[in-house]
Amino acid sequence: MTNLRIGHGYDVHRLTEGRALILGGVTIPYEKGLLGHSDADVLVHAVMDALLSAAGLPDIGVLYPDTDPKYEGADSMELLRDVVGRLKNYEIINASVCIIAEKPKLSPFVQQMRDSLGKALGIAPELVNVSATTTEKMGVTGEGKAIAAAADVLIRAK
């Protein structure tokens, strides 16, 4: 059991007009998108930080700083694949992600997100869970000002 490691990641980005809403590598039709230095995919960012945490590596703010112009507009799925490459001594067992958003309705896109994440993580989509919840109109997510995501992953040393 000592070769198993759990990681947790969390991210939140403000919603703004004039940007695409991308979650789990899937473009979601919506009037607003997430503001950030990269494409601001909070779901992927949470998974990245969870993986890095589990492996005892620095977080995404250290590895892909928003002060580096190289990452401006970056595709978070490409960054996720880079993180997976850094875990060469580990096998990803599963991932579970919860998106926190009042709107839009995300259930029609959950399977696409699972497929997209599974492919990037190198695991079957059945080993990736994506759920969504609201905060009952409380806080920045409930007021529709932001979207957040929390992720947990399990990895095993090879």
C-alpha atoms as an extended CHARMM CRD file, in Angstrom:
* protein
*
       158  EXT
         1         1  MET       CA              0.0000000000        0.0000000000        0.0000000000  PROA      1               0.0000000000
         2         2  THR       CA              2.9430000000        2.3740000000        0.4250000000  PROA      2               0.0000000000
         3         3  ASN       CA              3.2300000000        2.7170000000       -3.3470000000  PROA      3               0.0000000000
         4         4  LEU       CA             -0.2270000000        4.3650000000       -3.5600000000  PROA      4               0.0000000000
         5         5  ARG       CA             -0.4540000000        8.1590000000       -3.4270000000  PROA      5               0.0000000000
         6         6  ILE       CA             -3.4840000000       10.4620000000       -3.3340000000  PROA      6               0.0000000000
         7         7  GLY       CA             -3.4560000000       14.0320000000       -4.5910000000  PROA      7               0.0000000000
         8         8  HSD       CA             -5.9650000000       16.8600000000       -4.3490000000  PROA      8               0.0000000000
         9         9  GLY       CA             -6.2400000000       19.9340000000       -6.5530000000  PROA      9               0.0000000000
        10        10  TYR       CA             -8.5150000000       22.9600000000       -6.6520000000  PROA      10              0.0000000000
        11        11  ASP       CA             -8.8900000000       25.8930000000       -9.0200000000  PROA      11              0.0000000000
        12        12  VAL       CA            -11.2810000000       28.7810000000       -9.5800000000  PROA      12              0.0000000000
        13        13  HSD       CA            -11.4990000000       31.3400000000      -12.3850000000  PROA      13              0.0000000000
        14        14  ARG       CA            -13.6970000000       34.3690000000      -12.9000000000  PROA      14              0.0000000000
        15        15  LEU       CA            -16.2930000000       34.3120000000      -15.6900000000  PROA      15              0.0000000000
        16        16  THR       CA            -16.0420000000       37.0500000000      -18.3110000000  PROA      16              0.0000000000
        17        17  GLU       CA            -17.5230000000       37.9230000000      -21.6770000000  PROA      17              0.0000000000
        18        18  GLY       CA            -15.5590000000       37.4580000000      -24.8640000000  PROA      18              0.0000000000
        19        19  ARG       CA            -13.9200000000       34.1280000000      -23.9840000000  PROA      19              0.0000000000
        20        20  ALA       CA            -14.8100000000       30.5250000000      -24.7410000000  PROA      20              0.0000000000
        21        21  LEU       CA            -15.8900000000       28.3310000000      -21.8360000000  PROA      21              0.0000000000
        22        22  ILE       CA            -13.6040000000       25.2970000000      -21.8630000000  PROA      22              0.0000000000
        23        23  LEU       CA            -13.9710000000       22.5620000000      -19.2300000000  PROA      23              0.0000000000
        24        24  GLY       CA            -12.1070000000       19.2780000000      -19.4110000000  PROA      24              0.0000000000
        25        25  GLY       CA            -10.9080000000       20.1650000000      -22.8940000000  PROA      25              0.0000000000
        26        26  VAL       CA            -14.5100000000       20.5370000000      -24.1110000000  PROA      26              0.0000000000
        27        27  THR       CA            -15.8910000000       23.8330000000      -25.3970000000  PROA      27              0.0000000000
        28        28  ILE       CA            -19.2400000000       24.4520000000      -23.6920000000  PROA      28              0.0000000000
        29        29  PRO       CA            -21.7150000000       26.7900000000      -25.4200000000  PROA      29              0.0000000000
        30        30  TYR       CA            -22.2580000000       29.6720000000      -22.9880000000  PROA      30              0.0000000000
        31        31  GLU       CA            -22.3760000000       33.4580000000      -23.0170000000  PROA      31              0.0000000000
        32        32  LYS       CA            -19.2290000000       33.7420000000      -20.8990000000  PROA      32              0.0000000000
        33        33  GLY       CA            -15.8790000000       32.0190000000      -20.5780000000  PROA      33              0.0000000000
        34        34  LEU       CA            -13.2230000000       31.7790000000      -17.9050000000  PROA      34              0.0000000000
        35        35  LEU       CA            -10.6330000000       34.4950000000      -17.4720000000  PROA      35              0.0000000000
        36        36  GLY       CA             -7.0370000000       33.4130000000      -17.1410000000  PROA      36              0.0000000000
        37        37  HSD       CA             -3.5330000000       33.5550000000      -18.5830000000  PROA      37              0.0000000000
        38        38  SER       CA             -4.0910000000       30.2150000000      -20.3510000000  PROA      38              0.0000000000
        39        39  ASP       CA             -7.4590000000       28.9610000000      -21.6020000000  PROA      39              0.0000000000
        40        40  ALA       CA             -8.4400000000       28.9200000000      -17.8810000000  PROA      40              0.0000000000
        41        41  ASP       CA             -9.8200000000       25.3590000000      -17.9210000000  PROA      41              0.0000000000
        42        42  VAL       CA            -10.4390000000       25.0270000000      -14.1590000000  PROA      42              0.0000000000
        43        43  LEU       CA            -11.2620000000       21.3300000000      -14.4050000000  PROA      43              0.0000000000
        44        44  VAL       CA             -7.9460000000       20.5020000000      -16.0620000000  PROA      44              0.0000000000
        45        45  HSD       CA             -6.0300000000       22.8140000000      -13.7370000000  PROA      45              0.0000000000
        46        46  ALA       CA             -7.4880000000       21.0320000000      -10.6940000000  PROA      46              0.0000000000
        47        47  VAL       CA             -6.5200000000       17.6370000000      -12.1560000000  PROA      47              0.0000000000
        48        48  MET       CA             -3.0090000000       18.8770000000      -12.9290000000  PROA      48              0.0000000000
        49        49  ASP       CA             -2.4990000000       20.1100000000       -9.3790000000  PROA      49              0.0000000000
        50        50  ALA       CA             -3.9160000000       16.8660000000       -7.9680000000  PROA      50              0.0000000000
        51        51  LEU       CA             -1.4550000000       14.8040000000      -10.0340000000  PROA      51              0.0000000000
        52        52  LEU       CA              1.4780000000       17.0090000000       -9.1110000000  PROA      52              0.0000000000
        53        53  SER       CA              0.4710000000       16.8890000000       -5.4450000000  PROA      53              0.0000000000
        54        54  ALA       CA              0.2470000000       13.1020000000       -5.4670000000  PROA      54              0.0000000000
        55        55  ALA       CA              3.7130000000       12.8370000000       -7.0040000000  PROA      55              0.0000000000
        56        56  GLY       CA              5.2080000000       15.3870000000       -4.6030000000  PROA      56              0.0000000000
        57        57  LEU       CA              6.0220000000       17.8150000000       -7.4130000000  PROA      57              0.0000000000
        58        58  PRO       CA              5.5990000000       21.6300000000       -7.5210000000  PROA      58              0.0000000000
        59        59  ASP       CA              2.1490000000       22.9630000000       -8.4040000000  PROA      59              0.0000000000
        60        60  ILE       CA              1.0950000000       24.4750000000      -11.7320000000  PROA      60              0.0000000000
        61        61  GLY       CA              1.7700000000       28.0210000000      -10.5320000000  PROA      61              0.0000000000
        62        62  VAL       CA              5.4400000000       27.0860000000      -10.1970000000  PROA      62              0.0000000000
        63        63  LEU       CA              5.7150000000       24.9430000000      -13.3400000000  PROA      63              0.0000000000
        64        64  TYR       CA              3.5690000000       27.1040000000      -15.6680000000  PROA      64              0.0000000000
        65        65  PRO       CA              3.5910000000       30.6140000000      -14.1370000000  PROA      65              0.0000000000
        66        66  ASP       CA              1.1170000000       33.2130000000      -15.3600000000  PROA      66              0.0000000000
        67        67  THR       CA              4.0290000000       35.6440000000      -15.5360000000  PROA      67              0.0000000000
        68        68  ASP       CA              5.5880000000       33.6230000000      -18.3780000000  PROA      68              0.0000000000
        69        69  PRO       CA              4.3610000000       34.7960000000      -21.8060000000  PROA      69              0.0000000000
        70        70  LYS       CA              5.0520000000       31.2850000000      -23.1230000000  PROA      70              0.0000000000
        71        71  TYR       CA              1.8590000000       30.1140000000      -21.3990000000  PROA      71              0.0000000000
        72        72  GLU       CA             -0.4020000000       32.9680000000      -22.5090000000  PROA      72              0.0000000000
        73        73  GLY       CA             -3.4520000000       31.4000000000      -24.1530000000  PROA      73              0.0000000000
        74        74  ALA       CA             -2.0130000000       27.9140000000      -23.5390000000  PROA      74              0.0000000000
        75        75  ASP       CA             -4.1710000000       24.8650000000      -24.1720000000  PROA      75              0.0000000000
        76        76  SER       CA             -4.6170000000       23.3070000000      -20.7250000000  PROA      76              0.0000000000
        77        77  MET       CA             -4.9370000000       19.8280000000      -22.2410000000  PROA      77              0.0000000000
        78        78  GLU       CA             -1.3970000000       20.1930000000      -23.6280000000  PROA      78              0.0000000000
        79        79  LEU       CA             -0.2040000000       21.2540000000      -20.1810000000  PROA      79              0.0000000000
        80        80  LEU       CA             -1.9890000000       18.2300000000      -18.6830000000  PROA      80              0.0000000000
        81        81  ARG       CA             -0.1770000000       15.9260000000      -21.1000000000  PROA      81              0.0000000000
        82        82  ASP       CA              3.0880000000       17.5620000000      -19.9930000000  PROA      82              0.0000000000
        83        83  VAL       CA              2.2020000000       16.8710000000      -16.3400000000  PROA      83              0.0000000000
        84        84  VAL       CA              1.3970000000       13.2370000000      -17.1740000000  PROA      84              0.0000000000
        85        85  GLY       CA              4.8500000000       12.9990000000      -18.7970000000  PROA      85              0.0000000000
        86        86  ARG       CA              6.4340000000       14.2220000000      -15.5530000000  PROA      86              0.0000000000
        87        87  LEU       CA              4.8390000000       11.2850000000      -13.7070000000  PROA      87              0.0000000000
        88        88  LYS       CA              6.8960000000        8.6770000000      -15.5710000000  PROA      88              0.0000000000
        89        89  ASN       CA              7.5470000000        6.7610000000      -12.3350000000  PROA      89              0.0000000000
        90        90  TYR       CA              3.8140000000        6.5270000000      -11.5820000000  PROA      90              0.0000000000
        91        91  GLU       CA              0.7210000000        4.9000000000      -13.0110000000  PROA      91              0.0000000000
        92        92  ILE       CA             -2.4970000000        6.9130000000      -12.8760000000  PROA      92              0.0000000000
        93        93  ILE       CA             -5.2210000000        4.7400000000      -11.3640000000  PROA      93              0.0000000000
        94        94  ASN       CA             -8.2140000000        7.0780000000      -11.3800000000  PROA      94              0.0000000000
        95        95  ALA       CA             -9.3870000000       10.6800000000      -11.1790000000  PROA      95              0.0000000000
        96        96  SER       CA            -12.5130000000       12.2580000000       -9.7340000000  PROA      96              0.0000000000
        97        97  VAL       CA            -13.4600000000       15.8650000000      -10.4300000000  PROA      97              0.0000000000
        98        98  CYS       CA            -16.2990000000       18.0470000000       -9.1790000000  PROA      98              0.0000000000
        99        99  ILE       CA            -17.1440000000       21.2640000000      -11.0270000000  PROA      99              0.0000000000
       100       100  ILE       CA            -18.7670000000       23.9770000000       -8.9470000000  PROA      100             0.0000000000
       101       101  ALA       CA            -20.9370000000       26.2530000000      -11.1030000000  PROA      101             0.0000000000
       102       102  GLU       CA            -24.4180000000       27.7130000000      -10.9580000000  PROA      102             0.0000000000
       103       103  LYS       CA            -24.6410000000       27.8540000000      -14.7810000000  PROA      103             0.0000000000
       104       104  PRO       CA            -24.4610000000       26.5240000000      -17.4340000000  PROA      104             0.0000000000
       105       105  LYS       CA            -26.0140000000       23.0740000000      -17.1880000000  PROA      105             0.0000000000
       106       106  LEU       CA            -23.0540000000       20.7030000000      -17.5910000000  PROA      106             0.0000000000
       107       107  SER       CA            -24.6190000000       17.2280000000      -17.5610000000  PROA      107             0.0000000000
       108       108  PRO       CA            -24.8700000000       17.0460000000      -21.3860000000  PROA      108             0.0000000000
       109       109  PHE       CA            -21.0660000000       17.4160000000      -21.5960000000  PROA      109             0.0000000000
       110       110  VAL       CA            -19.9180000000       15.1140000000      -18.8070000000  PROA      110             0.0000000000
       111       111  GLN       CA            -19.1730000000       12.0960000000      -21.0220000000  PROA      111             0.0000000000
       112       112  GLN       CA            -17.1650000000       14.2370000000      -23.4540000000  PROA      112             0.0000000000
       113       113  MET       CA            -15.1300000000       15.5760000000      -20.5300000000  PROA      113             0.0000000000
       114       114  ARG       CA            -14.5400000000       12.0500000000      -19.2060000000  PROA      114             0.0000000000
       115       115  ASP       CA            -13.4050000000       10.8950000000      -22.6470000000  PROA      115             0.0000000000
       116       116  SER       CA            -11.1200000000       13.8990000000      -23.0990000000  PROA      116             0.0000000000
       117       117  LEU       CA             -9.5250000000       13.5440000000      -19.6710000000  PROA      117             0.0000000000
       118       118  GLY       CA             -9.1630000000        9.7690000000      -19.9480000000  PROA      118             0.0000000000
       119       119  LYS       CA             -7.3180000000       10.1390000000      -23.2340000000  PROA      119             0.0000000000
       120       120  ALA       CA             -4.9430000000       12.7760000000      -21.8140000000  PROA      120             0.0000000000
       121       121  LEU       CA             -4.3520000000       10.7540000000      -18.6310000000  PROA      121             0.0000000000
       122       122  GLY       CA             -3.8240000000        7.4980000000      -20.5290000000  PROA      122             0.0000000000
       123       123  ILE       CA             -6.6400000000        5.7120000000      -18.6830000000  PROA      123             0.0000000000
       124       124  ALA       CA            -10.0990000000        4.4860000000      -19.6420000000  PROA      124             0.0000000000
       125       125  PRO       CA            -12.8910000000        7.0880000000      -19.3970000000  PROA      125             0.0000000000
       126       126  GLU       CA            -14.5980000000        4.7960000000      -16.8620000000  PROA      126             0.0000000000
       127       127  LEU       CA            -11.7250000000        5.5760000000      -14.4880000000  PROA      127             0.0000000000
       128       128  VAL       CA            -12.4580000000        9.3020000000      -14.6810000000  PROA      128             0.0000000000
       129       129  ASN       CA            -15.4770000000       10.7110000000      -12.8760000000  PROA      129             0.0000000000
       130       130  VAL       CA            -16.7960000000       14.1870000000      -13.5810000000  PROA      130             0.0000000000
       131       131  SER       CA            -19.6480000000       15.5830000000      -11.5310000000  PROA      131             0.0000000000
       132       132  ALA       CA            -21.0920000000       19.0550000000      -11.1370000000  PROA      132             0.0000000000
       133       133  THR       CA            -22.8090000000       20.8820000000       -8.3270000000  PROA      133             0.0000000000
       134       134  THR       CA            -24.0310000000       24.3520000000       -7.4570000000  PROA      134             0.0000000000
       135       135  THR       CA            -23.5470000000       26.3860000000       -4.3210000000  PROA      135             0.0000000000
       136       136  GLU       CA            -27.2620000000       27.2320000000       -4.1100000000  PROA      136             0.0000000000
       137       137  LYS       CA            -26.6210000000       30.7920000000       -5.3420000000  PROA      137             0.0000000000
       138       138  MET       CA            -24.0900000000       31.4950000000       -2.5640000000  PROA      138             0.0000000000
       139       139  GLY       CA            -20.5780000000       32.8910000000       -3.0510000000  PROA      139             0.0000000000
       140       140  VAL       CA            -18.8130000000       33.7800000000       -6.3040000000  PROA      140             0.0000000000
       141       141  THR       CA            -19.7730000000       30.5360000000       -8.0280000000  PROA      141             0.0000000000
       142       142  GLY       CA            -23.4030000000       30.7800000000       -6.8930000000  PROA      142             0.0000000000
       143       143  GLU       CA            -23.6220000000       34.3770000000       -8.0560000000  PROA      143             0.0000000000
       144       144  GLY       CA            -22.4290000000       33.2800000000      -11.5080000000  PROA      144             0.0000000000
       145       145  LYS       CA            -19.1780000000       35.2350000000      -11.2310000000  PROA      145             0.0000000000
       146       146  ALA       CA            -16.8320000000       32.2350000000      -11.3320000000  PROA      146             0.0000000000
       147       147  ILE       CA            -16.5040000000       28.4920000000      -11.8750000000  PROA      147             0.0000000000
       148       148  ALA       CA            -14.4070000000       26.2730000000       -9.6160000000  PROA      148             0.0000000000
       149       149  ALA       CA            -13.2800000000       22.6540000000       -9.7130000000  PROA      149             0.0000000000
       150       150  ALA       CA            -11.8530000000       20.2220000000       -7.1810000000  PROA      150             0.0000000000
       151       151  ALA       CA            -10.0510000000       17.0260000000       -8.1740000000  PROA      151             0.0000000000
       152       152  ASP       CA             -8.7300000000       13.9400000000       -6.4440000000  PROA      152             0.0000000000
       153       153  VAL       CA             -6.4370000000       11.4050000000       -8.0650000000  PROA      153             0.0000000000
       154       154  LEU       CA             -4.9190000000        8.0950000000       -7.0950000000  PROA      154             0.0000000000
       155       155  ILE       CA             -1.5400000000        7.1150000000       -8.5170000000  PROA      155             0.0000000000
       156       156  ARG       CA              0.7570000000        4.1350000000       -7.9370000000  PROA      156             0.0000000000
       157       157  ALA       CA              4.5350000000        4.0140000000       -8.0420000000  PROA      157             0.0000000000
       158       158  LYS       CA              5.7490000000        1.7240000000      -10.8240000000  PROA      158             0.0000000000
